[in-house]
Amino acid sequence: MPSPRRVSIRRCEGLIRRLPPSLAALCAALAYGLTPAVAAPASTLSAQTPTPVSGEVSCADCVITLDTIATIGGWEDAGLHVITPFSQVAVDRRGRILVTHLRYPEISVFTPEGDYAGTVGRGGAADGEYEAIAHVNVGGRYIHVFEFQRGRTVLDHDFEVVRTDRSIPQVLSSVVTDTDDVAFALHVPGATGVAHQRLVLDMMGRTVSFGGAEPVRRGPQMQRFVVAGDEDTFWAVRQRANRIVRWYLGPEPAIARVFDRTVDAFERDNPTDRSWPRSLNVGALLDDNGLWIAWQTPDAEWTERISPGEPIPEVPWQTVLDGWLDLVDPSTGRTIARYQGDDALLGFAHGSRYLVSYHEPRAGGAYIHLLEPSITRSARSGRGPPATRRPDRTNSARAGRSTVPTTPP
């Protein structure tokens, strides 16, 4: 395989232009945070009253720490064609790192140490063949492969096909339980305070909808939600707005709380038109610390705004975007701690609690890092917060720690 060239913004737009029109529209929607033009069904979702929440950091002494678990990337290694700003990452139950890109109808497999092990799948319409993979997620027993337009394929951990479900709606972000049920959210337009429904897909390919009486429909999502959850709660986070919605799951799923967060860094770069770059929520994770939300904004030094179809400058991705990570208190919606960095964040690796960051060195190549977030309380010693130490940027896996002070909004 030829050595990959530096993955620039222009190259990513080139990938979009070479896709079939239907898939190119979906890719543009993901890349630019735009809304596909899709007919909207009616909604019977009961209205909820959102709670306004300040985005200020509530714990001045709290520090977000990112441990580097693995690094994949470089110039020469095989398998690195999938390392782009549009990469989707998952970690299976054997610790293997699964990377997909919508242009390639396959899953690139890396060892837990970050070494390339080969690919799974190929283009086609048969079982185990794909057109364009939206993302991969991992449950208790199986690996779930979601395509943009052709449903779900279930694999065992030897990558053998267990079943395919072609009639399910589009799943761009999901929570997969230990029993391999899949929970996700779809947009439900209408004059409501929530505007989405929660759906559960079981291992038999059956989908149950909560929050709307309309039947589940296939086709592009009108708006993307990033989702997180555990056995008790489910969270839906709007990609282009700071509304987060908590669902209580038992005994009957129902919306419990709606928070409208106001974060200055997010709001000031969130235009109502279709320009890019803009603020986007890109991932969510629920753990014992709280609700983690990964988001991105335009870099403060990058003032150019681009409409779809206009030329994209060839510059490293981190020149255009900054990455942010918030730890949110699920009971109040308040931000406990905040991280800001130069590298773009791609969200969380599905099936794990690892954050994915992306970096393009000016010397060439591209890297993704798997980072494990944690929260600590710094001692007030009068010397200020701990100094930032960036993870090593090599093309082999490394263990290390990047201690990053919280950044005020």
C-alpha positions as CSV (number, residue, x, y, z in Angstrom):
1,M,0.0,0.0,0.0
2,P,1.5,3.4,-0.9
3,S,2.5,5.7,2.0
4,P,-0.4,8.0,3.0
5,R,-0.1,11.7,2.3
6,R,-0.8,14.2,5.0
7,V,-4.6,14.2,5.6
8,S,-5.6,17.8,5.1
9,I,-8.9,19.5,5.2
10,R,-8.8,19.8,1.4
11,R,-8.2,16.1,1.0
12,C,-11.2,15.3,3.3
13,E,-13.4,17.4,1.0
14,G,-12.0,15.6,-1.9
15,L,-13.1,12.3,-0.4
16,I,-16.6,13.7,0.0
17,R,-16.7,14.7,-3.7
18,R,-15.7,11.2,-4.9
19,L,-18.5,9.5,-3.0
20,P,-21.9,8.7,-4.5
21,P,-24.2,11.8,-4.1
22,S,-26.3,10.2,-1.4
23,L,-23.3,9.3,0.7
24,A,-21.5,12.5,0.0
25,A,-24.5,14.4,1.5
26,L,-24.3,12.4,4.6
27,C,-20.5,12.8,4.9
28,A,-20.9,16.6,4.5
29,A,-23.5,16.6,7.2
30,L,-21.1,14.9,9.6
31,A,-18.1,16.9,8.6
32,Y,-19.7,20.4,8.7
33,G,-22.4,19.8,11.3
34,L,-25.1,20.5,8.7
35,T,-28.7,19.2,8.6
36,P,-29.7,16.9,5.6
37,A,-32.8,18.0,3.8
38,V,-35.2,15.2,4.8
39,A,-39.0,15.3,5.1
40,A,-40.0,15.6,8.8
41,P,-42.7,13.3,10.3
42,A,-45.2,14.6,12.8
43,S,-44.5,14.2,16.5
44,T,-46.5,13.4,19.6
45,L,-43.6,13.8,22.0
46,S,-44.7,15.4,25.2
47,A,-43.1,18.8,25.8
48,Q,-40.5,19.2,28.6
49,T,-39.4,22.4,30.3
50,P,-35.6,22.7,29.8
51,T,-33.6,23.9,32.8
52,P,-31.1,26.7,31.9
53,V,-27.6,25.9,33.2
54,S,-24.6,28.1,33.3
55,G,-21.5,26.7,31.5
56,E,-19.1,28.1,34.1
57,V,-16.7,25.6,35.7
58,S,-18.0,24.9,39.2
59,C,-14.9,23.2,40.7
60,A,-11.9,25.6,40.5
61,D,-9.5,23.0,41.9
62,C,-10.5,20.1,39.6
63,V,-8.1,19.0,37.0
64,I,-8.8,16.7,34.0
65,T,-6.0,14.3,33.4
66,L,-5.6,12.4,30.1
67,D,-3.5,9.2,30.1
68,T,-2.2,8.1,26.6
69,I,-3.3,4.5,26.0
70,A,-2.3,4.1,22.4
71,T,-1.1,6.1,19.4
72,I,-1.7,5.1,15.8
73,G,-0.3,7.0,12.8
74,G,2.7,8.2,10.9
75,W,4.0,8.0,7.3
76,E,5.0,4.5,6.5
77,D,2.9,2.0,8.4
78,A,0.3,-0.1,6.6
79,G,-3.4,0.6,7.4
80,L,-2.9,4.3,8.0
81,H,-5.2,5.3,5.1
82,V,-8.1,5.3,7.6
83,I,-6.5,7.8,9.9
84,T,-8.3,11.0,9.1
85,P,-10.5,13.6,10.8
86,F,-13.5,11.4,9.9
87,S,-12.1,8.2,11.5
88,Q,-14.5,6.3,13.8
89,V,-12.8,4.2,16.5
90,A,-14.0,1.3,18.6
91,V,-12.2,-1.0,21.1
92,D,-13.5,-4.6,21.2
93,R,-13.5,-6.9,24.2
94,R,-10.1,-8.3,23.3
95,G,-8.6,-4.8,23.4
96,R,-8.2,-4.5,19.6
97,I,-8.6,-1.1,18.1
98,L,-11.1,-1.0,15.2
99,V,-10.9,2.0,12.9
100,T,-13.3,2.8,10.1
101,H,-13.7,5.6,7.5
102,L,-16.8,6.0,5.4
103,R,-14.8,5.8,2.1
104,Y,-13.5,2.3,2.8
105,P,-15.9,-0.6,3.1
106,E,-13.8,-2.4,5.7
107,I,-12.7,-2.3,9.3
108,S,-9.0,-1.7,9.9
109,V,-7.8,-3.7,13.0
110,F,-4.9,-2.6,15.2
111,T,-3.5,-4.5,18.2
112,P,-3.9,-3.1,21.7
113,E,-0.3,-1.8,21.3
114,G,-1.3,0.1,18.1
115,D,0.2,-2.2,15.5
116,Y,-1.7,-2.8,12.3
117,A,-3.1,-6.3,12.1
118,G,-5.2,-6.2,8.8
119,T,-8.7,-5.5,7.7
120,V,-12.1,-7.1,8.1
121,G,-14.8,-6.9,5.4
122,R,-14.9,-5.7,1.8
123,G,-17.1,-3.8,-0.6
124,G,-20.3,-5.5,-1.8
125,A,-23.8,-6.5,-0.9
126,A,-23.4,-9.9,0.7
127,D,-23.1,-10.6,4.4
128,G,-19.8,-9.2,5.7
129,E,-19.6,-6.8,2.8
130,Y,-20.2,-3.0,3.2
131,E,-20.9,0.1,1.3
132,A,-20.1,2.9,3.8
133,I,-19.7,2.3,7.5
134,A,-21.0,4.9,9.9
135,H,-19.5,3.5,13.1
136,V,-18.7,0.3,15.0
137,N,-19.7,-0.4,18.6
138,V,-19.2,-3.3,20.9
139,G,-21.5,-5.2,23.3
140,G,-21.1,-8.0,25.8
141,R,-20.7,-10.7,23.1
142,Y,-20.8,-9.1,19.7
143,I,-19.4,-6.3,17.5
144,H,-22.1,-4.2,15.8
145,V,-21.3,-2.6,12.4
146,F,-23.7,0.2,11.4
147,E,-23.8,1.5,7.9
148,F,-25.1,4.8,6.7
149,Q,-27.8,3.3,4.5
150,R,-27.8,-0.5,4.9
151,G,-28.6,-1.2,8.5
152,R,-26.5,-3.3,10.9
153,T,-24.2,-6.3,10.7
154,V,-23.4,-8.2,13.9
155,L,-20.0,-10.0,14.2
156,D,-18.6,-12.2,16.8
157,H,-15.1,-11.5,18.1
158,D,-13.6,-13.8,15.5
159,F,-15.2,-11.3,12.9
160,E,-17.6,-14.0,11.7
161,V,-21.1,-12.7,10.6
162,V,-23.8,-13.5,13.1
163,R,-26.7,-11.7,11.5
164,T,-27.6,-8.7,9.3
165,D,-30.5,-6.3,9.8
166,R,-31.1,-4.2,6.7
167,S,-34.4,-2.4,7.6
168,I,-33.3,-0.5,10.7
169,P,-33.0,3.3,10.7
170,Q,-29.8,5.2,10.5
171,V,-27.6,4.8,13.6
172,L,-24.8,7.4,13.8
173,S,-24.1,7.2,17.6
174,S,-25.1,4.4,19.9
175,V,-24.9,2.8,23.4
176,V,-24.6,-1.0,23.4
177,T,-25.4,-2.9,26.5
178,D,-23.8,-6.1,27.9
179,T,-26.9,-7.9,26.5
180,D,-26.2,-6.4,23.1
181,D,-29.3,-4.2,23.0
182,V,-28.6,-1.0,21.1
183,A,-29.9,2.4,22.2
184,F,-29.8,5.5,20.0
185,A,-31.7,8.7,19.3
186,L,-33.4,10.1,16.3
187,H,-34.7,13.6,15.6
188,V,-38.5,14.1,16.1
189,P,-39.3,17.7,14.8
190,G,-42.2,19.6,16.2
191,A,-43.1,22.2,18.8
192,T,-41.7,20.3,21.7
193,G,-38.9,21.0,24.2
194,V,-37.0,17.9,23.5
195,A,-37.4,17.0,19.8
196,H,-36.0,13.5,19.7
197,Q,-37.1,9.9,20.5
198,R,-35.1,7.1,22.1
199,L,-35.0,3.8,20.2
200,V,-33.9,0.4,21.3
201,L,-32.7,-2.2,18.8
202,D,-32.5,-5.8,20.0
203,M,-30.5,-8.7,18.8
204,M,-33.4,-9.9,16.7
205,G,-33.4,-6.7,14.6
206,R,-36.6,-5.4,16.3
207,T,-36.8,-1.7,17.1
208,V,-38.9,-0.2,19.9
209,S,-39.5,3.6,20.0
210,F,-40.1,5.8,23.0
211,G,-41.1,9.4,22.9
212,G,-43.0,9.5,19.6
213,A,-45.9,7.7,18.1
214,E,-44.6,7.8,14.5
215,P,-43.1,4.6,13.2
216,V,-39.4,4.3,12.9
217,R,-38.3,5.5,9.4
218,R,-35.1,4.8,7.5
219,G,-33.0,7.5,5.8
220,P,-30.7,10.3,6.9
221,Q,-31.1,11.8,10.3
222,M,-32.3,15.4,10.3
223,Q,-30.0,16.1,13.2
224,R,-27.3,14.1,14.9
225,F,-27.3,13.2,18.6
226,V,-24.3,11.8,20.4
227,V,-25.4,9.4,23.1
228,A,-24.2,7.9,26.4
229,G,-25.7,5.7,29.1
230,D,-25.6,2.8,31.5
231,E,-28.1,0.3,32.9
232,D,-30.1,3.1,34.6
233,T,-30.0,6.2,32.4
234,F,-29.6,7.3,28.8
235,W,-28.3,10.7,27.7
236,A,-28.8,12.4,24.3
237,V,-26.7,15.4,23.4
238,R,-27.5,17.5,20.4
239,Q,-24.5,17.9,18.1
240,R,-25.1,21.5,17.2
241,A,-26.6,22.8,20.4
242,N,-25.9,22.5,24.1
243,R,-29.1,20.8,25.1
244,I,-28.6,17.5,27.0
245,V,-31.5,15.2,27.8
246,R,-31.6,12.5,30.4
247,W,-33.9,9.5,30.0
248,Y,-34.8,7.4,33.1
249,L,-35.0,3.8,31.9
250,G,-37.1,1.9,34.4
251,P,-39.7,0.6,34.6
252,E,-40.8,2.5,31.5
253,P,-38.3,4.8,29.6
254,A,-39.2,8.4,30.1
255,I,-37.5,11.8,29.8
256,A,-36.3,12.8,33.3
257,R,-34.4,16.1,32.8
258,V,-33.6,18.5,30.1
259,F,-30.6,20.9,30.5
260,D,-29.9,23.9,28.2
261,R,-26.2,24.6,28.9
262,T,-24.8,28.1,28.0
263,V,-21.1,27.9,27.3
264,D,-19.6,31.0,25.9
265,A,-16.9,29.2,23.9
266,F,-19.5,27.0,22.3
267,E,-22.2,29.7,21.6
268,R,-20.0,32.3,20.0
269,D,-19.0,29.9,17.2
270,N,-22.4,28.4,16.6
271,P,-23.9,30.3,13.6
272,T,-27.4,29.5,12.4
273,D,-26.2,29.4,8.8
274,R,-24.3,26.5,7.1
275,S,-20.8,27.9,7.5
276,W,-17.8,25.8,8.7
277,P,-16.0,25.5,11.0
278,R,-18.5,25.7,13.8
279,S,-19.0,24.4,17.3
280,L,-20.1,20.8,17.6
281,N,-20.6,18.2,20.3
282,V,-18.7,15.1,19.0
283,G,-19.0,12.5,21.8
284,A,-20.4,11.6,25.2
285,L,-19.5,9.1,27.9
286,L,-21.2,8.3,31.2
287,D,-19.1,6.8,34.0
288,D,-18.7,7.0,37.8
289,N,-17.3,10.6,37.5
290,G,-20.3,12.0,35.6
291,L,-21.2,12.8,32.0
292,W,-18.2,13.5,29.8
293,I,-18.9,15.6,26.7
294,A,-16.3,16.1,24.0
295,W,-16.8,19.1,21.7
296,Q,-14.9,21.3,19.3
297,T,-14.8,24.9,18.3
298,P,-13.0,26.9,15.6
299,D,-9.5,27.9,16.8
300,A,-9.5,31.5,18.0
301,E,-6.8,32.4,15.4
302,W,-8.8,30.9,12.5
303,T,-11.4,33.5,11.4
304,E,-12.2,32.2,8.0
305,R,-15.7,30.8,7.6
306,I,-16.5,28.5,4.6
307,S,-19.8,27.6,3.0
308,P,-20.3,24.1,1.5
309,G,-18.9,24.0,-2.0
310,E,-16.3,26.7,-1.4
311,P,-12.6,25.8,-1.6
312,I,-11.1,24.4,1.6
313,P,-7.6,25.6,2.5
314,E,-4.9,22.9,2.9
315,V,-3.8,23.3,6.5
316,P,-3.4,20.9,9.4
317,W,-6.7,20.2,11.2
318,Q,-5.5,21.5,14.5
319,T,-4.9,24.9,12.9
320,V,-8.7,25.2,12.4
321,L,-10.2,23.4,15.4
322,D,-9.7,23.3,19.1
323,G,-10.8,20.3,21.2
324,W,-12.7,20.6,24.5
325,L,-13.8,18.1,27.1
326,D,-16.4,18.9,29.8
327,L,-17.2,16.7,32.9
328,V,-20.8,17.4,33.7
329,D,-22.7,16.7,36.9
330,P,-25.6,14.5,35.8
331,S,-27.9,15.8,38.6
332,T,-27.5,19.5,37.9
333,G,-26.1,19.8,34.4
334,R,-23.3,22.0,35.7
335,T,-19.7,21.7,34.4
336,I,-17.4,20.3,37.1
337,A,-14.2,20.6,35.1
338,R,-13.1,21.6,31.6
339,Y,-10.1,20.8,29.3
340,Q,-9.1,22.7,26.2
341,G,-6.4,21.6,23.7
342,D,-5.1,22.4,20.2
343,D,-5.8,19.0,18.8
344,A,-9.2,18.2,17.4
345,L,-11.3,15.6,19.4
346,L,-13.2,13.0,17.4
347,G,-15.3,11.8,20.3
348,F,-15.0,8.6,22.3
349,A,-13.9,5.2,21.1
350,H,-17.0,3.1,21.1
351,G,-17.0,0.2,23.5
352,S,-14.5,1.9,25.8
353,R,-14.0,5.0,27.9
354,Y,-11.1,6.3,25.8
355,L,-11.2,9.8,24.2
356,V,-9.9,10.0,20.6
357,S,-7.8,13.0,19.5
358,Y,-6.4,13.8,16.1
359,H,-3.2,15.5,15.1
360,E,-1.4,16.3,11.8
361,P,2.3,17.2,12.2
362,R,3.5,19.7,9.7
363,A,6.2,17.2,8.7
364,G,3.5,14.9,7.3
365,G,1.4,12.0,8.4
366,A,-1.5,11.9,10.8
367,Y,-2.1,10.4,14.2
368,I,-4.9,9.5,16.4
369,H,-4.4,9.1,20.2
370,L,-6.5,7.1,22.6
371,L,-6.7,9.0,25.9
372,E,-8.2,7.9,29.1
373,P,-9.7,10.8,31.0
374,S,-9.8,11.1,34.8
375,I,-10.6,13.9,37.3
376,T,-8.4,14.9,40.3
377,R,-8.5,17.8,42.7
378,S,-5.3,19.8,42.7
379,A,-3.8,21.1,46.0
380,R,-3.8,24.8,46.5
381,S,-0.1,25.5,46.9
382,G,0.0,29.0,45.5
383,R,2.1,27.8,42.5
384,G,-0.8,27.5,40.1
385,P,-2.2,24.4,38.4
386,P,0.0,21.5,37.2
387,A,1.9,22.1,34.0
388,T,0.6,20.6,30.7
389,R,2.7,17.8,29.3
390,R,1.6,16.6,25.8
391,P,1.6,13.0,24.9
392,D,4.4,11.6,22.7
393,R,3.6,11.9,18.9
394,T,5.2,8.8,17.5
395,N,3.8,6.1,15.3
396,S,4.1,3.4,18.0
397,A,1.9,2.9,21.0
398,R,3.1,4.7,24.1
399,A,2.0,4.9,27.7
400,G,2.2,8.4,29.2
401,R,0.2,11.0,31.1
402,S,-0.9,14.5,30.0
403,T,-2.0,16.5,33.0
404,V,-4.2,19.3,31.8
405,P,-5.6,22.1,34.1
406,T,-9.2,23.0,33.6
407,T,-9.8,26.0,31.4
408,P,-12.4,28.6,32.2
409,P,-15.0,29.2,29.5
